[in-house]
Amino acid sequence: MSEKKPSLEELLQRIDQLLNVLNMISTDLAELSKALKAAVAPAAVPTERMRTIEDIRTLFPKDLEEMLTFEETQKYILIRPRQYLGSENFAKIASVVRSAGGEYISAGKESHFRVPKEIR
């Protein structure tokens, strides 16, 4: 027995059917992938939060906080001494500032500590 060869039109019709099935599978896979990524990804938490003066004040013990003034600029919270700090208090304050990602800016009478407002 000889098998009948499919016509060109029949082959094209079968290709179209297969393409439709593949297209549906592709769409389903894309939806599943999107759903899985949403389920696995951490909840959208803002990566940036801005510190306030109060946030910085609370980092210092009361006795040190009373020795300082706090000022807000666009990018930083500036911390200036109200009085002579001495090396021990200076070191304590510098440690707190560094732990918050800040630094000391040596500028003579304008020297100060600064802490970035943006939390990274």
N, CA and C atoms as an extended XYZ file, in Angstrom:
360
Properties=species:S:1:pos:R:3:atomname:S:1:resname:S:1:resid:I:1 pbc="F F F"
N         0.816       -1.189        0.000 N   MET     1
C         0.000        0.000        0.000 CA  MET     1
C         0.854        1.246        0.000 C   MET     1
N         0.462        2.160       -0.752 N   SER     2
C         1.181        3.428       -0.782 CA  SER     2
C         0.392        4.489       -0.029 C   SER     2
N         1.166        5.288        0.700 N   GLU     3
C         0.508        6.365        1.462 CA  GLU     3
C         0.322        7.577        0.575 C   GLU     3
N        -0.774        8.259        0.820 N   LYS     4
C        -1.076        9.460        0.052 CA  LYS     4
C        -0.233       10.608        0.582 C   LYS     4
N         0.442       11.304       -0.313 N   LYS     5
C         1.231       12.472        0.068 CA  LYS     5
C         0.302       13.642        0.321 C   LYS     5
N         0.529       14.377        1.443 N   PRO     6
C        -0.327       15.539        1.688 CA  PRO     6
C        -0.041       16.629        0.658 C   PRO     6
N        -1.058       17.330        0.343 N   SER     7
C        -0.900       18.411       -0.633 CA  SER     7
C        -0.207       19.600        0.046 C   SER     7
N         0.252       20.497       -0.763 N   LEU     8
C         0.917       21.706       -0.271 CA  LEU     8
C        -0.035       22.514        0.602 C   LEU     8
N        -1.277       22.567        0.199 N   GLU     9
C        -2.281       23.321        0.961 CA  GLU     9
C        -2.498       22.696        2.343 C   GLU     9
N        -2.525       21.378        2.408 N   GLU    10
C        -2.700       20.681        3.686 CA  GLU    10
C        -1.496       20.925        4.610 C   GLU    10
N        -0.309       20.907        4.032 N   LEU    11
C         0.894       21.175        4.818 CA  LEU    11
C         0.886       22.598        5.386 C   LEU    11
N         0.494       23.543        4.568 N   LEU    12
C         0.423       24.934        5.023 CA  LEU    12
C        -0.625       25.093        6.132 C   LEU    12
N        -1.718       24.379        6.009 N   GLN    13
C        -2.777       24.427        7.023 CA  GLN    13
C        -2.272       23.850        8.353 C   GLN    13
N        -1.546       22.752        8.285 N   ARG    14
C        -0.997       22.136        9.506 CA  ARG    14
C         0.042       23.048       10.146 C   ARG    14
N         0.865       23.716        9.317 N   ILE    15
C         1.865       24.667        9.843 CA  ILE    15
C         1.154       25.809       10.571 C   ILE    15
N         0.081       26.323        9.980 N   ASP    16
C        -0.690       27.392       10.623 CA  ASP    16
C        -1.262       26.935       11.965 C   ASP    16
N        -1.761       25.710       12.015 N   GLN    17
C        -2.304       25.172       13.266 CA  GLN    17
C        -1.202       25.058       14.325 C   GLN    17
N        -0.057       24.543       13.914 N   LEU    18
C         1.061       24.426       14.854 CA  LEU    18
C         1.534       25.790       15.349 C   LEU    18
N         1.571       26.764       14.451 N   LEU    19
C         1.958       28.123       14.851 CA  LEU    19
C         0.972       28.700       15.865 C   LEU    19
N        -0.316       28.442       15.663 N   ASN    20
C        -1.319       28.918       16.629 CA  ASN    20
C        -1.106       28.277       17.992 C   ASN    20
N        -0.846       26.979       18.013 N   VAL    21
C        -0.601       26.275       19.281 CA  VAL    21
C         0.655       26.820       19.952 C   VAL    21
N         1.722       26.988       19.172 N   LEU    22
C         2.971       27.524       19.731 CA  LEU    22
C         2.786       28.942       20.270 C   LEU    22
N         1.988       29.720       19.586 N   ASN    23
C         1.712       31.090       20.035 CA  ASN    23
C         0.977       31.080       21.371 C   ASN    23
N         0.003       30.176       21.527 N   MET    24
C        -0.733       30.071       22.791 CA  MET    24
C         0.203       29.611       23.911 C   MET    24
N         1.061       28.650       23.616 N   ILE    25
C         2.023       28.166       24.615 CA  ILE    25
C         2.971       29.292       25.020 C   ILE    25
N         3.453       30.052       24.056 N   SER    26
C         4.358       31.166       24.324 CA  SER    26
C         3.696       32.219       25.216 C   SER    26
N         2.443       32.538       24.930 N   THR    27
C         1.694       33.505       25.737 CA  THR    27
C         1.520       32.996       27.162 C   THR    27
N         1.157       31.711       27.298 N   ASP    28
C         0.999       31.109       28.626 CA  ASP    28
C         2.310       31.132       29.399 C   ASP    28
N         3.404       30.790       28.740 N   LEU    29
C         4.702       30.790       29.404 CA  LEU    29
C         5.106       32.192       29.849 C   LEU    29
N         4.835       33.193       29.028 N   ALA    30
C         5.153       34.577       29.400 CA  ALA    30
C         4.357       35.002       30.632 C   ALA    30
N         3.066       34.641       30.685 N   GLU    31
C         2.233       34.973       31.847 CA  GLU    31
C         2.721       34.265       33.103 C   GLU    31
N         3.076       32.984       32.969 N   LEU    32
C         3.599       32.231       34.110 CA  LEU    32
C         4.912       32.830       34.618 C   LEU    32
N         5.773       33.196       33.707 N   SER    33
C         7.054       33.784       34.081 CA  SER    33
C         6.847       35.092       34.840 C   SER    33
N         5.939       35.905       34.337 N   LYS    34
C         5.630       37.181       34.989 CA  LYS    34
C         5.086       36.955       36.398 C   LYS    34
N         4.185       35.987       36.548 N   ALA    35
C         3.601       35.687       37.853 CA  ALA    35
C         4.659       35.167       38.824 C   ALA    35
N         5.541       34.305       38.338 N   LEU    36
C         6.608       33.770       39.198 CA  LEU    36
C         7.578       34.861       39.639 C   LEU    36
N         7.924       35.740       38.728 N   LYS    37
C         8.826       36.840       39.086 CA  LYS    37
C         8.195       37.735       40.136 C   LYS    37
N         6.905       37.991       40.010 N   ALA    38
C         6.207       38.832       40.993 CA  ALA    38
C         6.146       38.137       42.345 C   ALA    38
N         5.996       36.820       42.346 N   ALA    39
C         5.903       36.073       43.606 CA  ALA    39
C         7.255       35.968       44.295 C   ALA    39
N         8.325       35.865       43.524 N   VAL    40
C         9.659       35.675       44.088 CA  VAL    40
C        10.314       37.004       44.450 C   VAL    40
N        10.049       38.045       43.690 N   ALA    41
C        10.682       39.344       43.919 CA  ALA    41
C        10.246       39.904       45.261 C   ALA    41
N        11.178       40.570       45.990 N   PRO    42
C        10.781       41.183       47.252 CA  PRO    42
C         9.748       42.273       47.006 C   PRO    42
N         8.928       42.494       47.995 N   ALA    43
C         7.894       43.524       47.887 CA  ALA    43
C         8.548       44.852       47.548 C   ALA    43
N         7.867       45.619       46.764 N   ALA    44
C         8.413       46.908       46.352 CA  ALA    44
C         8.519       47.829       47.561 C   ALA    44
N         9.734       47.939       48.066 N   VAL    45
C        10.005       48.819       49.192 CA  VAL    45
C        10.804       49.981       48.645 C   VAL    45
N        10.427       51.178       48.988 N   PRO    46
C        11.206       52.301       48.483 CA  PRO    46
C        12.670       52.144       48.895 C   PRO    46
N        13.573       52.269       47.925 N   THR    47
C        14.982       52.121       48.229 CA  THR    47
C        15.555       53.403       48.820 C   THR    47
N        14.877       54.474       48.648 N   GLU    48
C        15.342       55.736       49.197 CA  GLU    48
C        14.360       56.240       50.236 C   GLU    48
N        14.927       56.647       51.361 N   ARG    49
C        14.142       57.304       52.393 CA  ARG    49
C        15.020       58.427       52.898 C   ARG    49
N        14.423       59.512       53.247 N   MET    50
C        15.200       60.650       53.697 CA  MET    50
C        15.176       60.742       55.218 C   MET    50
N        16.352       60.980       55.790 N   ARG    51
C        16.458       61.186       57.234 CA  ARG    51
C        16.009       62.603       57.582 C   ARG    51
N        15.547       62.747       58.796 N   THR    52
C        15.199       64.071       59.308 CA  THR    52
C        16.174       64.419       60.428 C   THR    52
N        16.121       65.654       60.865 N   ILE    53
C        16.945       66.077       62.001 CA  ILE    53
C        16.622       65.216       63.217 C   ILE    53
N        15.350       64.928       63.415 N   GLU    54
C        14.959       64.114       64.573 CA  GLU    54
C        15.547       62.707       64.500 C   GLU    54
N        15.613       62.145       63.302 N   ASP    55
C        16.238       60.826       63.141 CA  ASP    55
C        17.683       60.848       63.627 C   ASP    55
N        18.392       61.923       63.289 N   ILE    56
C        19.805       62.042       63.659 CA  ILE    56
C        19.945       62.350       65.155 C   ILE    56
N        19.112       63.240       65.669 N   ARG    57
C        19.161       63.577       67.111 CA  ARG    57
C        19.038       62.337       67.988 C   ARG    57
N        18.163       61.433       67.588 N   THR    58
C        17.917       60.251       68.416 CA  THR    58
C        19.104       59.285       68.448 C   THR    58
N        20.068       59.480       67.565 N   LEU    59
C        21.251       58.623       67.562 CA  LEU    59
C        22.210       58.953       68.706 C   LEU    59
N        22.098       60.172       69.234 N   PHE    60
C        23.027       60.643       70.253 CA  PHE    60
C        22.455       60.501       71.654 C   PHE    60
N        23.311       60.143       72.622 N   PRO    61
C        22.862       60.202       74.018 CA  PRO    61
C        22.520       61.652       74.367 C   PRO    61
N        21.632       61.834       75.314 N   LYS    62
C        21.129       63.175       75.670 CA  LYS    62
C        22.270       64.149       75.992 C   LYS    62
N        23.276       63.690       76.742 N   ASP    63
C        24.363       64.601       77.122 CA  ASP    63
C        25.138       65.105       75.906 C   ASP    63
N        25.336       64.262       74.905 N   LEU    64
C        26.029       64.706       73.688 CA  LEU    64
C        25.115       65.562       72.817 C   LEU    64
N        23.864       65.184       72.722 N   GLU    65
C        22.916       65.942       71.894 CA  GLU    65
C        22.836       67.394       72.343 C   GLU    65
N        22.886       67.622       73.656 N   GLU    66
C        22.791       68.985       74.185 CA  GLU    66
C        23.995       69.843       73.825 C   GLU    66
N        25.098       69.223       73.421 N   MET    67
C        26.299       69.958       73.032 CA  MET    67
C        26.293       70.351       71.560 C   MET    67
N        25.253       69.937       70.827 N   LEU    68
C        25.250       70.074       69.374 CA  LEU    68
C        24.074       70.876       68.858 C   LEU    68
N        24.261       71.481       67.691 N   THR    69
C        23.145       72.077       66.947 CA  THR    69
C        23.008       71.288       65.651 C   THR    69
N        21.790       71.217       65.180 N   PHE    70
C        21.488       70.444       63.974 CA  PHE    70
C        20.854       71.363       62.954 C   PHE    70
N        21.299       71.227       61.707 N   GLU    71
C        20.784       72.071       60.623 CA  GLU    71
C        20.573       71.192       59.402 C   GLU    71
N        19.503       71.479       58.688 N   GLU    72
C        19.168       70.683       57.509 CA  GLU    72
C        19.500       71.469       56.248 C   GLU    72
N        20.195       70.799       55.316 N   THR    73
C        20.397       71.369       53.984 CA  THR    73
C        19.691       70.439       53.000 C   THR    73
N        19.856       70.716       51.728 N   GLN    74
C        19.164       69.902       50.729 CA  GLN    74
C        19.600       68.438       50.778 C   GLN    74
N        20.909       68.178       50.975 N   LYS    75
C        21.413       66.807       50.926 CA  LYS    75
C        21.886       66.262       52.272 C   LYS    75
N        22.136       67.143       53.243 N   TYR    76
C        22.760       66.704       54.487 CA  TYR    76
C        22.057       67.260       55.720 C   TYR    76
N        22.308       66.558       56.835 N   ILE    77
C        22.019       67.101       58.157 CA  ILE    77
C        23.385       67.510       58.697 C   ILE    77
N        23.541       68.802       58.983 N   LEU    78
C        24.806       69.311       59.506 CA  LEU    78
C        24.736       69.317       61.028 C   LEU    78
N        25.830       68.952       61.638 N   ILE    79
C        25.912       68.886       63.094 CA  ILE    79
C        27.112       69.724       63.513 C   ILE    79
N        26.829       70.760       64.330 N   ARG    80
C        27.897       71.651       64.784 CA  ARG    80
C        27.929       71.661       66.314 C   ARG    80
N        29.114       71.790       66.870 N   PRO    81
C        29.202       71.872       68.335 CA  PRO    81
C        28.761       73.245       68.840 C   PRO    81
N        28.087       73.264       69.990 N   ARG    82
C        27.718       74.522       70.648 CA  ARG    82
C        28.885       75.039       71.496 C   ARG    82
N        29.781       74.121       71.848 N   GLN    83
C        30.874       74.443       72.764 CA  GLN    83
C        32.066       73.577       72.402 C   GLN    83
N        33.164       73.807       73.088 N   TYR    84
C        34.343       72.964       72.904 CA  TYR    84
C        33.990       71.552       73.358 C   TYR    84
N        34.292       70.556       72.527 N   LEU    85
C        33.889       69.187       72.817 CA  LEU    85
C        34.929       68.394       73.593 C   LEU    85
N        36.181       68.689       73.392 N   GLY    86
C        37.235       67.862       73.964 CA  GLY    86
C        37.390       66.603       73.124 C   GLY    86
N        38.508       65.940       73.270 N   SER    87
C        38.801       64.798       72.401 CA  SER    87
C        37.876       63.613       72.650 C   SER    87
N        37.494       63.381       73.908 N   GLU    88
C        36.638       62.233       74.215 CA  GLU    88
C        35.237       62.397       73.615 C   GLU    88
N        34.627       63.556       73.819 N   ASN    89
C        33.294       63.802       73.251 CA  ASN    89
C        33.345       63.857       71.729 C   ASN    89
N        34.407       64.477       71.193 N   PHE    90
C        34.565       64.534       69.743 CA  PHE    90
C        34.588       63.116       69.170 C   PHE    90
N        35.356       62.233       69.787 N   ALA    91
C        35.470       60.848       69.305 CA  ALA    91
C        34.125       60.131       69.373 C   ALA    91
N        33.364       60.345       70.444 N   LYS    92
C        32.045       59.712       70.578 CA  LYS    92
C        31.100       60.196       69.479 C   LYS    92
N        31.102       61.511       69.257 N   ILE    93
C        30.227       62.094       68.234 CA  ILE    93
C        30.638       61.600       66.844 C   ILE    93
N        31.952       61.590       66.593 N   ALA    94
C        32.446       61.123       65.294 CA  ALA    94
C        32.046       59.670       65.052 C   ALA    94
N        32.076       58.873       66.086 N   SER    95
C        31.692       57.467       65.960 CA  SER    95
C        30.219       57.327       65.579 C   SER    95
N        29.352       58.105       66.227 N   VAL    96
C        27.915       58.059       65.917 CA  VAL    96
C        27.674       58.518       64.478 C   VAL    96
N        28.345       59.596       64.106 N   VAL    97
C        28.179       60.141       62.749 CA  VAL    97
C        28.642       59.124       61.701 C   VAL    97
N        29.790       58.496       61.929 N   ARG    98
C        30.296       57.493       60.979 CA  ARG    98
C        29.349       56.305       60.884 C   ARG    98
N        28.769       55.898       62.012 N   SER    99
C        27.845       54.754       61.980 CA  SER    99
C        26.591       55.067       61.158 C   SER    99
N        26.292       56.358       61.008 N   ALA   100
C        25.139       56.775       60.201 CA  ALA   100
C        25.548       57.096       58.765 C   ALA   100
N        26.807       56.818       58.423 N   GLY   101
C        27.273       57.073       57.059 CA  GLY   101
C        27.765       58.487       56.847 C   GLY   101
N        27.990       59.216       57.935 N   GLY   102
C        28.425       60.607       57.836 CA  GLY   102
C        29.926       60.757       57.953 C   GLY   102
N        30.351       62.028       58.028 N   GLU   103
C        31.771       62.339       58.077 CA  GLU   103
C        32.002       63.680       58.765 C   GLU   103
N        33.256       63.937       59.099 N   TYR   104
C        33.649       65.214       59.685 CA  TYR   104
C        34.241       66.064       58.590 C   TYR   104
N        33.822       67.315       58.541 N   ILE   105
C        34.352       68.266       57.560 CA  ILE   105
C        35.176       69.291       58.332 C   ILE   105
N        36.468       69.264       58.124 N   SER   106
C        37.366       70.198       58.796 CA  SER   106
C        37.466       71.464       57.959 C   SER   106
N        36.976       72.579       58.522 N   ALA   107
C        36.982       73.848       57.790 CA  ALA   107
C        37.170       75.019       58.754 C   ALA   107
N        38.113       74.887       59.679 N   GLY   108
C        38.357       75.956       60.650 CA  GLY   108
C        37.139       76.195       61.500 C   GLY   108
N        36.719       77.474       61.599 N   LYS   109
C        35.544       77.810       62.412 CA  LYS   109
C        34.254       77.239       61.832 C   LYS   109
N        34.284       76.883       60.574 N   GLU   110
C        33.104       76.309       59.917 CA  GLU   110
C        33.111       74.783       59.925 C   GLU   110
N        33.998       74.174       60.694 N   SER   111
C        34.061       72.714       60.774 CA  SER   111
C        32.746       72.158       61.303 C   SER   111
N        32.381       70.992       60.798 N   HIS   112
C        31.120       70.372       61.210 CA  HIS   112
C        31.107       68.900       60.821 C   HIS   112
N        30.147       68.214       61.346 N   PHE   113
C        29.874       66.848       60.933 CA  PHE   113
C        28.704       66.928       59.967 C   PHE   113
N        28.638       65.989       59.048 N   ARG   114
C        27.477       65.949       58.167 CA  ARG   114
C        27.083       64.502       57.902 C   ARG   114
N        25.779       64.308       57.867 N   VAL   115
C        25.208       62.989       57.611 CA  VAL   115
C        24.286       63.118       56.407 C   VAL   115
N        24.441       62.273       55.397 N   PRO   116
C        23.548       62.369       54.238 CA  PRO   116
C        22.087       62.105       54.648 C   PRO   116
N        21.198       62.887       54.089 N   LYS   117
C        19.769       62.692       54.371 CA  LYS   117
C        19.259       61.408       53.730 C   LYS   117
N        19.813       61.068       52.579 N   GLU   118
C        19.373       59.882       51.846 CA  GLU   118
C        19.913       58.633       52.534 C   GLU   118
N        19.035       57.710       52.834 N   ILE   119
C        19.430       56.437       53.437 CA  ILE   119
C        19.677       55.455       52.313 C   ILE   119
N        20.834       54.831       52.317 N   ARG   120
C        21.171       53.877       51.246 CA  ARG   120
C        21.096       52.486       51.728 C   ARG   120
